[in-house]
């Protein structure tokens, strides 16, 4: 092989300053991509986003090294629509994917995904764990709703958490439900016996480490999809012990809060959540915090492997969640709302070449921007998407950026033809987020509108949509929503 030269010749070559073609070779050396996705992770349980309760040392360390986007937003706060969107760079309305059953190629069979862009660029591209949608926990260990053209290799670990499920060790608020609704669709949790490596996420981390070690001599795009902290909140017991129940504080919800906002805003509430007592709420929070810290530990395993293999200097690392999550704020749990807790996501990008590393970007960005961004950073041609490259913000977090963030969510049940009819009529809510405001319309405003000023009301308690003093703001923000 051409690199098997004598040590003497190598020493001479290394002593010669790089010039001409040698400089070009160094300049154009492909950057690896490590793409890490957490499932159902809210910003509020990460130290780098201000949490004083939950522990996330490895993600916090990554945030200190890279650019942390403080106002990043998903395009649809549900697993399948969100993941299909950011892995293609197309909005849910382009893909026509609004629920957890439709594989996006059914509607757009010729879409070029993020994984395909890197395969065409000569990269080894592999997925480990959940990237496209899986029914959690039912489909752990399977391909779920995967997209085979996106990857060269796929790995579907299955861990002890699935055994705990099979043995009915997991507590659930909805014990009478069948299938994924029993655990994945309801609040459920379990402090598991055993060690990290026995859990599915521990096995995912171990598989990524193997790929880092075996593919380190070629450009790679490794997609690492952790399942936690998605319900059921299962983690080794030691992580539960980090969060004594008596120290857990519950979010405050003002009296009559729901009466002061459109009913559609609270459409994600589930009947079984009315069983929650304060004690059960604390147990649920403990379990969610434990699952988050356990997932963070697996992130640490993967990042350590990069350093041990001396790849941290030529690997772009992206960390995100598919959407946000409610932990009792607004009286809601889980996702599928257009409040900040559900629409906002953690997003960290570390590129060793970034001029803005170690800073925080407060401008609103979208997950739909990721396809264009990573192709741009890697110098690869990419298809036209609905997003824009975030590269300018990675060079200067205060660069001019005028694109707001759009998030949508559906209510009701669509008919086969998509008509807004029937016993539980289907309609859409659209929300636009600027640096200061969020404006939301339900069913084009027929089922309510909302306006929040985060400068004066960060917890979204006062709806200003009908305030005459904000009429001009409403008009301007309304114009930013998709025009039907």
C-alpha positions in Angstrom: 0.0 0.0 0.0 1.2 3.5 -0.7 1.4 4.6 2.9 3.9 1.8 3.7 7.0 3.9 3.4 10.1 3.7 5.5 10.3 5.7 8.7 13.3 7.6 7.3 11.4 8.8 4.2 8.4 9.6 6.3 10.5 11.8 8.6 11.9 13.7 5.6 8.5 14.2 4.1 7.1 15.4 7.4 9.9 18.0 7.7 8.9 19.6 4.4 6.3 22.4 4.7 3.0 21.7 3.0 2.5 23.4 -0.3 0.7 23.0 -3.5 -1.1 19.7 -3.8 -0.2 18.6 -0.3 -2.0 21.7 1.1 -5.0 20.9 -1.0 -5.1 17.3 0.2 -5.1 18.5 3.8 -7.7 21.1 3.1 -10.1 18.8 1.4 -9.8 15.8 3.8 -13.4 14.6 4.3 -14.9 15.3 7.7 -16.6 12.4 9.5 -20.1 12.8 10.8 -21.4 11.5 14.1 -25.1 12.1 14.2 -26.7 11.4 17.7 -30.4 11.5 18.2 -32.1 11.2 21.6 -35.8 10.3 21.8 -38.4 12.5 23.5 -35.7 14.7 25.2 -36.7 18.1 26.5 -34.2 21.0 26.9 -35.3 21.5 30.5 -33.5 18.4 31.8 -30.1 19.3 30.4 -27.6 21.4 32.4 -26.4 23.2 29.4 -29.9 24.5 28.9 -30.3 25.6 32.5 -31.4 22.6 34.4 -30.5 22.7 38.1 -31.9 19.2 38.8 -31.1 16.8 36.0 -27.5 15.7 35.4 -26.1 15.6 31.8 -22.3 16.1 32.1 -21.4 14.6 28.7 -23.9 16.6 26.7 -23.0 19.7 28.7 -19.3 19.1 27.8 -20.2 18.8 24.1 -22.2 22.1 24.3 -19.2 23.9 25.8 -17.1 22.7 22.8 -19.5 23.4 20.0 -22.4 25.7 19.2 -25.5 25.3 21.3 -28.6 26.4 19.6 -30.9 27.9 22.3 -33.9 28.2 20.0 -34.1 25.2 17.8 -37.5 23.7 16.9 -38.9 20.6 15.4 -41.3 20.7 12.5 -43.9 18.3 14.1 -43.7 17.2 17.7 -44.3 13.5 17.0 -41.6 10.9 16.2 -42.4 9.8 12.7 -43.2 13.2 11.1 -40.3 14.9 12.8 -37.7 12.2 11.9 -38.9 11.9 8.4 -38.6 15.7 8.1 -35.1 16.2 9.4 -33.7 13.1 7.7 -34.9 14.4 4.4 -34.9 18.1 4.9 -38.5 18.4 3.9 -41.4 19.7 5.9 -44.3 17.5 7.0 -46.6 19.2 4.5 -44.2 18.4 1.7 -43.9 14.7 2.8 -47.6 14.5 3.8 -46.6 12.6 6.9 -48.6 13.5 10.0 -48.7 10.4 12.1 -46.7 7.3 13.2 -47.9 4.9 10.5 -46.9 6.3 7.1 -43.4 5.7 5.7 -42.5 8.8 3.8 -41.6 7.0 0.5 -45.2 6.0 0.2 -45.9 9.6 -0.8 -42.5 10.7 -2.2 -40.7 7.6 -3.4 -37.8 9.4 -5.0 -36.7 11.6 -2.1 -32.9 11.8 -1.5 -32.3 11.5 2.3 -29.5 12.7 4.4 -28.0 9.3 4.5 -28.1 9.0 0.7 -26.4 12.3 0.2 -23.4 11.1 2.2 -23.4 7.7 0.5 -23.2 9.5 -2.9 -20.4 11.5 -1.4 -18.3 8.3 -0.9 -19.0 7.9 2.8 -19.6 4.7 4.8 -23.1 5.3 6.2 -24.6 3.2 9.0 -27.5 3.4 11.4 -27.5 2.0 14.9 -30.8 2.1 16.9 -33.7 4.5 16.2 -33.3 7.1 13.5 -36.5 6.8 11.5 -39.6 5.9 13.5 -39.9 2.9 15.7 -42.9 2.0 17.8 -41.3 2.2 21.3 -40.9 -0.2 23.0 -42.7 -2.7 20.8 -40.4 -2.5 17.8 -37.1 -2.2 19.6 -34.8 -4.8 18.0 -36.4 -4.5 14.6 -36.1 -2.2 11.6 -39.3 -0.3 12.6 -40.3 2.2 9.9 -36.7 2.4 8.6 -35.6 3.6 5.2 -33.2 1.0 3.7 -31.8 3.2 0.9 -30.5 5.6 3.6 -27.9 3.3 5.0 -25.2 0.8 3.9 -25.5 -1.1 7.2 -28.0 -1.2 10.0 -27.9 -2.5 13.6 -30.9 -3.1 15.8 -29.8 -3.9 19.3 -32.2 -5.3 21.9 -31.5 -5.1 25.6 -32.6 -6.0 29.1 -35.3 -3.3 29.0 -37.2 -5.5 26.5 -36.9 -8.4 28.9 -38.2 -6.3 31.7 -41.2 -5.4 29.5 -41.8 -9.1 28.6 -41.8 -9.9 32.3 -44.3 -7.2 33.1 -41.9 -5.4 35.5 -42.7 -2.0 34.1 -45.2 0.2 35.9 -47.7 2.0 33.6 -50.6 4.4 34.0 -52.5 2.5 31.4 -52.3 -1.2 32.3 -55.3 -2.2 30.3 -54.0 -0.8 27.0 -52.7 -3.2 24.3 -49.6 -2.9 22.2 -47.5 0.2 22.2 -50.2 2.2 24.0 -49.5 0.2 27.2 -45.9 1.5 27.6 -44.8 3.7 24.8 -48.0 5.8 24.6 -48.5 6.2 28.3 -46.4 7.3 31.3 -44.5 4.2 32.4 -41.2 3.5 34.2 -38.9 1.0 35.8 -35.6 1.0 37.8 -33.9 -1.9 36.1 -31.4 -4.3 37.6 -28.1 -4.8 35.8 -25.5 -2.5 34.2 -25.6 0.1 31.4 -24.2 -2.3 28.8 -27.2 -4.7 29.2 -29.7 -2.0 28.2 -30.6 -1.3 24.6 -29.0 2.1 24.6 -25.9 0.6 26.2 -25.7 -1.9 23.3 -26.3 0.9 20.8 -23.3 2.8 22.2 -21.1 -0.3 22.1 -22.0 -0.9 18.5 -21.2 2.7 17.6 -17.8 2.3 19.3 -17.1 -0.8 17.2 -17.9 1.1 14.0 -15.7 4.0 15.0 -12.8 1.6 15.5 -13.4 -0.4 12.4 -14.1 2.5 10.0 -11.7 5.1 11.3 -9.5 5.0 8.2 -12.3 6.0 5.8 -14.9 8.9 5.9 -18.0 7.8 7.8 -21.5 9.0 8.6 -22.6 7.2 11.8 -26.2 7.7 12.9 -26.6 6.8 16.6 -30.3 6.7 17.7 -30.8 6.3 21.4 -34.3 5.3 22.7 -34.2 7.1 26.0 -35.7 9.0 27.7 -38.8 7.9 25.7 -41.4 6.2 27.9 -41.1 3.6 29.3 -38.5 5.4 31.3 -36.2 2.4 32.0 -32.7 2.8 33.3 -30.4 1.0 35.7 -31.4 1.6 39.3 -28.3 3.6 40.1 -29.5 6.4 38.0 -32.8 6.5 39.9 -30.8 6.8 43.1 -29.4 10.1 41.9 -32.8 11.7 42.2 -34.3 11.3 45.7 -38.1 11.8 45.4 -38.2 14.3 48.3 -35.9 16.7 46.3 -38.0 16.7 43.1 -40.1 19.8 42.5 -43.3 19.8 40.5 -44.1 22.5 37.9 -46.7 25.0 39.0 -49.8 25.3 36.8 -52.0 28.4 37.5 -55.6 27.8 38.4 -58.0 28.0 35.4 -55.0 28.0 33.1 -56.8 25.9 30.5 -59.7 28.3 30.4 -57.5 31.2 29.2 -56.2 29.4 26.1 -57.8 27.6 23.1 -59.0 24.1 23.9 -57.0 22.8 21.0 -53.8 23.9 22.7 -54.4 21.1 25.3 -55.5 18.4 22.8 -52.5 16.2 23.6 -53.8 15.5 27.2 -54.6 11.9 27.8 -57.4 10.6 30.0 -55.1 8.3 32.0 -53.0 11.2 33.1 -55.8 12.2 35.4 -54.7 9.3 37.6 -51.5 11.2 38.5 -51.1 12.1 42.1 -48.3 14.3 43.3 -46.4 11.2 44.4 -46.8 9.6 41.0 -45.7 12.8 39.3 -42.5 12.8 41.3 -41.9 9.2 40.5 -42.4 9.9 36.8 -40.0 12.9 36.9 -37.5 10.8 38.8 -37.7 8.1 36.1 -37.4 10.6 33.3 -34.4 12.3 34.9 -32.8 8.9 35.5 -33.4 7.9 31.8 -31.9 11.1 30.6 -28.8 10.8 32.7 -28.4 7.1 31.6 -28.7 8.2 28.0 -26.1 11.0 28.6 -23.7 8.4 29.9 -24.0 6.5 26.6 -23.3 9.7 24.8 -20.1 9.9 26.8 -19.1 6.3 25.8 -19.4 7.3 22.2 -17.6 10.6 22.5 -14.8 9.0 24.4 -14.3 6.5 21.6 -13.8 9.3 19.1 -11.0 10.8 21.3 -9.4 7.4 21.9 -9.2 6.8 18.2 -7.9 10.4 17.6 -11.0 11.2 15.4 -12.3 14.2 17.4 -10.3 16.6 15.3 -11.9 15.6 12.0 -15.4 14.6 13.1 -18.5 16.8 13.1 -20.8 15.9 16.0 -24.5 16.7 16.0 -26.7 16.1 19.0 -30.4 16.6 19.0 -33.8 15.3 20.0 -36.6 14.6 17.6 -38.9 16.9 19.5 -39.5 18.4 22.9 -41.5 17.0 25.8 -43.8 18.1 28.6 -43.2 17.1 32.2 -46.3 18.6 33.7 -45.9 22.2 32.4 -49.3 23.6 31.3 -50.7 20.4 33.0 -49.5 18.4 30.0 -47.2 15.4 29.7 -45.3 14.0 26.7 -45.5 15.7 23.3 -48.0 16.8 20.5 -48.5 20.4 21.7 -47.4 23.7 20.2 -46.2 25.1 23.5 -42.4 25.7 23.8 -41.9 22.6 25.9 -43.0 20.4 23.0 -41.8 22.3 19.9 -38.3 23.3 21.2 -35.5 20.8 21.0 -31.9 20.6 22.1 -29.5 21.0 19.2 -25.7 21.1 19.5 -23.3 21.1 16.5 -19.5 20.7 17.0 -17.3 21.1 14.0 -13.6 21.5 14.9 -13.3 24.1 12.2 -16.3 26.2 13.5 -15.3 29.8 14.3 -18.2 30.1 16.8 -17.4 27.1 18.9 -18.1 27.6 22.6 -20.9 30.1 22.0 -24.7 30.1 22.1 -26.9 30.9 19.1 -30.2 32.5 20.2 -31.7 32.9 16.7 -34.5 30.5 15.8 -33.5 27.6 13.7 -35.3 24.4 12.5 -34.4 20.7 12.4 -35.4 20.8 8.7 -32.1 22.8 8.2 -29.9 19.8 9.1 -29.7 18.1 5.7 -28.6 21.3 4.0 -26.2 22.1 6.9 -24.3 18.8 7.0 -24.0 18.6 3.3 -22.6 22.2 3.3 -20.1 21.5 6.1 -18.9 18.3 4.3 -18.7 20.1 0.9 -21.2 17.7 -0.7 -23.8 18.4 -3.3 -27.3 18.1 -1.9 -30.9 18.1 -3.3 -33.1 21.1 -2.8 -34.7 21.0 0.6 -37.1 23.1 2.7 -34.3 24.1 5.0 -31.2 26.3 4.9 -27.6 25.7 5.8 -26.8 26.8 9.4 -23.1 27.3 8.4 -23.3 31.1 8.6 -24.4 30.8 12.3 -21.7 28.3 13.0 -19.2 30.9 11.9 -20.9 33.8 13.7 -24.0 33.1 16.0 -25.0 36.8 15.4 -24.9 36.6 11.6 -28.0 37.9 9.8 -30.7 35.3 10.0 -34.3 36.2 9.2 -35.9 32.8 8.8 -38.4 32.0 11.6 -39.1 28.5 12.9 -42.4 26.8 11.9 -43.9 23.9 13.9 -47.3 22.2 13.2 -49.4 19.5 14.8 -52.7 17.8 14.0 -55.8 17.3 16.0 -58.6 14.8 15.5 -58.6 11.8 13.1 -58.3 12.2 9.3 -60.6 10.2 7.1 -59.1 8.0 4.3 -59.5 10.9 1.9 -58.1 13.5 4.4 -61.5 15.3 4.7 -62.1 17.4 7.8 -65.3 15.5 8.6 -66.5 12.8 10.9 -67.1 12.4 14.6 -63.6 13.6 15.5 -62.8 16.0 12.7 -59.1 16.5 11.7 -57.5 19.9 11.6 -54.0 21.4 11.9 -52.4 23.9 14.2 -49.5 26.0 12.8 -47.1 28.0 15.0 -44.3 30.4 14.1 -41.5 31.2 16.5 -39.3 34.3 16.1 -36.6 35.4 18.5 -39.2 37.1 20.8 -42.7 35.8 19.9 -44.7 32.7 19.2 -47.9 32.9 17.2 -50.2 29.9 16.8 -53.4 29.4 14.8 -55.6 26.3 15.2 -57.6 25.4 12.1 -56.6 28.6 10.4 -57.7 30.5 13.5 -61.3 29.1 13.6 -60.4 27.1 16.7 -58.3 29.7 18.4 -55.2 31.8 18.2 -52.3 32.3 20.6 -49.5 34.9 21.0 -46.8 34.8 23.6 -44.1 37.3 24.3 -41.1 35.4 25.8 -39.4 38.6 26.9 -42.1 39.2 29.4 -43.7 35.8 29.7 -41.2 32.9 29.3 -43.7 30.3 30.7 -46.5 31.1 28.1 -49.1 32.0 30.7 -50.6 35.1 29.1 -52.2 34.8 25.7 -51.9 38.2 24.0 -53.6 37.3 20.7 -56.7 39.3 21.4 -54.9 42.3 23.0 -55.4 45.3 20.7 -51.9 46.6 21.6 -50.5 43.5 19.9 -52.6 43.6 16.8 -49.8 44.7 14.5 -47.5 41.9 15.9 -50.3 39.4 15.2 -50.7 40.7 11.6 -46.9 40.4 10.9 -46.6 36.9 12.4 -49.7 35.6 10.7 -48.1 36.5 7.4 -45.3 34.1 8.2 -47.5 31.0 8.5 -48.1 28.8 5.5 -50.7 30.3 3.2 -53.4 27.9 2.2 
